[in-house]
Amino acid sequence: MLGLDLSTGVDGVVEKIEKLPIDVFAETLQSILVHLQDQNRAVDLIETCDKFHRVGLDLDQKAVQDIIKLMTYYFRLAAKSNLSADVLVSKLTECSSKWSKPTLQLVHQLWTEHGALLHAHQEVLTMASIGQLADIQWKLGMAVSSDTCRSLNSPLLSVLIKIADTSGEMSYKSFEMTVQQFQVWKNAFSSFHSTVHCCN
């Protein structure tokens, strides 16, 4: 139904997720978010299996893979469709009634923090796949109010991306991110060999 190759149904995967301590599931979700921001870094299946075993959850690699696949699918869907955290949680509850409130709250929190950045990342990947990344400009400032910075007076980067499509027409995309998010994002796009410079 979801176009996912899972060894068990979605309910079965969610039941396994619900057996995980919330902090271990949070670490797994963070690994998936890092993977989606940097396609060169895959989620380490063996390391994830080891983490699950250390907390007493004896899952085989196929079951752990199912958990990673399910959450990657929904995070990628949310990024491509620019879904809010509320809509993402709603989609998860539509696919299974087995989710607990604390687990859904965790997903909501992480998507609130990372969703805008991942959506921008997906849009750039889409634009770059049909054109050429011509330029990236960035400007460092202090956050007074932002969706991506938790505390005020934190360093914040404003990024402007310039894409040339096959006809030569330029498209622009702008967004904000923290310095740490910018480092991860910049590394993911290093293969494009574009010029990155600070604008005045």
C-alpha positions as a printed Julia matrix, in Angstrom:
200×3 Matrix{Float64}:
  0.0    0.0     0.0
  2.82   2.43    0.88
  5.19   1.14   -1.78
  7.43  -0.09    1.03
  9.12  -3.46    1.04
  8.58  -4.42    4.69
  9.04  -7.94    6.05
  5.91  -7.43    8.2
  2.96  -5.06    7.95
  3.12  -1.47    9.19
  1.37  -2.4    12.46
  4.06  -5.03   13.11
  6.85  -2.49   12.54
  5.18   0.09   14.8
  4.75  -2.52   17.54
  8.52  -3.1    17.43
  9.17   0.65   17.54
  6.96   0.94   20.61
  9.13  -1.6    22.46
 12.15   0.72   22.13
 13.08   3.15   24.9
 12.17   6.63   23.66
 15.79   7.87   23.78
 16.97   4.98   21.59
 14.22   5.65   19.07
 15.18   9.35   19.14
 18.79   8.42   18.25
 17.51   6.27   15.37
 15.38   9.12   14.04
 18.33  11.52   14.31
 20.43   9.09   12.21
 17.69   8.99    9.56
 17.46  12.8     9.5
 21.25  13.07    9.06
 21.05  10.54    6.19
 18.32  12.55    4.47
 20.42  15.72    4.77
 23.6   14.01    3.55
 22.84  11.25    1.03
 26.46  10.01    1.28
 25.91   8.97    4.9
 23.7    5.91    5.22
 22.06   4.84    8.47
 24.42   2.27   10.01
 22.28  -0.9    10.22
 24.78  -2.93   12.31
 25.28  -0.09   14.81
 21.51   0.38   15.1
 21.01  -3.37   15.67
 23.67  -3.26   18.41
 21.9   -0.33   20.11
 18.62  -2.23   20.08
 20.27  -5.37   21.48
 21.93  -3.38   24.29
 18.48  -2.3    25.55
 17.22  -5.87   25.44
 15.27  -5.76   22.18
 16.36  -8.79   20.19
 15.45  -7.86   16.62
 17.03  -9.34   13.51
 18.51  -7.09   10.82
 15.37  -7.37    8.66
 13.18  -6.02   11.48
 15.6   -3.14   12.19
 15.71  -2.4     8.45
 11.9   -2.21    8.43
 11.96   0.43   11.2
 14.52   2.51    9.28
 12.61   2.11    5.98
  9.27   3.11    7.5
 10.55   6.28    9.17
 12.74   7.23    6.19
  9.7    6.88    3.93
  7.56   9.21    6.05
 10.33  11.78    6.63
 11.08  11.84    2.89
  7.35  12.16    2.06
  7.01  15.01    4.56
 10.1   16.76    3.15
  8.96  16.48   -0.48
  5.4   17.59    0.29
  6.45  20.26    2.83
  4.19  18.71    5.49
  3.88  20.33    8.9
  4.65  18.27   12.0
  0.91  17.99   12.7
  0.19  16.59    9.22
  3.14  14.16    9.44
  1.81  12.8    12.75
 -1.65  12.53   11.2
 -0.2   10.49    8.29
  1.5    8.15   10.77
 -1.73   7.58   12.69
 -3.57   6.88    9.43
 -1.15   4.07    8.58
 -1.31   2.44   12.03
 -3.26   2.77   15.28
 -0.4    1.22   17.27
  1.55   4.49   17.82
  1.79   5.75   21.41
  1.4    9.41   22.29
  5.06   9.85   23.5
  6.4    8.38   20.24
  4.24  10.67   18.11
  5.27  13.65   20.27
  8.92  12.79   19.61
  8.34  12.64   15.84
  6.45  15.94   16.04
  9.29  17.62   17.95
 12.03  16.39   15.61
 10.09  17.34   12.48
  9.37  20.8    13.91
 13.13  21.25   14.36
 14.32  19.72   11.06
 11.38  19.75    8.63
 11.98  23.14    6.99
 15.64  22.34    6.35
 14.85  18.93    4.85
 12.14  20.42    2.63
 14.61  23.01    1.32
 17.18  20.25    0.81
 14.68  18.16   -1.21
 13.73  21.14   -3.36
 17.38  21.87   -4.13
 17.96  18.21   -5.06
 14.93  18.33   -7.38
 16.03  21.59   -8.97
 19.63  20.42   -9.31
 18.5   17.19  -10.99
 16.96  19.16  -13.86
 19.46  22.01  -13.96
 22.83  23.19  -12.72
 23.63  24.59   -9.3
 25.11  27.97  -10.27
 25.79  29.62   -6.92
 25.24  29.48   -3.18
 25.34  32.68   -1.15
 25.17  32.79    2.61
 25.04  35.43    5.28
 25.72  34.98    9.01
 23.55  36.84   11.49
 21.97  36.51   14.92
 18.55  34.91   15.35
 15.94  37.27   16.73
 13.05  35.07   15.64
 13.31  31.8    13.7
 11.61  28.42   13.24
 14.96  26.62   13.12
 16.78  28.23   16.1
 15.5   27.31   19.53
 17.1   30.21   21.4
 17.3   33.84   20.46
 20.66  35.5    19.86
 21.99  32.27   18.3
 24.12  32.37   15.12
 21.88  31.88   12.09
 22.72  31.51    8.4
 20.56  32.88    5.6
 21.2   30.87    2.42
 20.33  31.82   -1.17
 20.71  29.18   -3.9
 20.82  29.96   -7.61
 19.9   27.18  -10.1
 20.2   27.38  -13.88
 17.69  25.13  -15.65
 18.3   23.51  -19.04
 17.01  26.62  -20.87
 19.42  28.85  -18.95
 16.72  30.47  -16.83
 17.7   31.1   -13.21
 15.65  29.99  -10.19
 16.28  31.09   -6.61
 15.59  29.38   -3.29
 16.24  30.91    0.12
 16.03  29.51    3.66
 17.58  29.79    7.12
 19.54  27.27    9.18
 21.85  26.98   12.16
 25.63  26.9    11.67
 25.69  23.15   12.44
 22.92  22.45    9.93
 24.8   24.52    7.33
 27.96  22.41    7.77
 26.03  19.18    7.19
 24.14  20.67    4.27
 27.27  22.17    2.64
 29.08  18.81    2.82
 26.12  17.11    1.14
 26.41  19.47   -1.83
 30.22  19.5    -2.12
 29.97  17.1    -5.07
 28.28  19.86   -7.11
 31.58  21.85   -7.13
 29.75  25.15   -6.99
 31.08  28.45   -5.72
 30.12  29.18   -2.14
 30.7   32.71   -0.96
 29.46  35.16    1.6
 27.31  38.01    0.41
 27.55  41.49    1.92
